[in-house]
Amino acid sequence: MNRHPEVGDQVDDAGRTAIVTDIRKGTWYLRHPHGGPEWPVEDPERLRVTRTRTERTKT
């Protein structure tokens, strides 16, 4: 997928799978899909969306 990630999307961050938890003042914040602390990503261009929030939450 080629689009900027949104909150709730699953992304690839340089080989790490993560979930976008927030976007504050132009900085994307991620966390591991199974929880844990957030980390900031200052260059969202390096993030690749692997599943959208809608795709992740389909039942």
Secondary structure, DSSP 8 states (H G I E B T S, - for coil): --S---TT-EEEETTEEEEEEEEETTEEEEE-TT----EEES-GGGEEEEE-HHHHH--
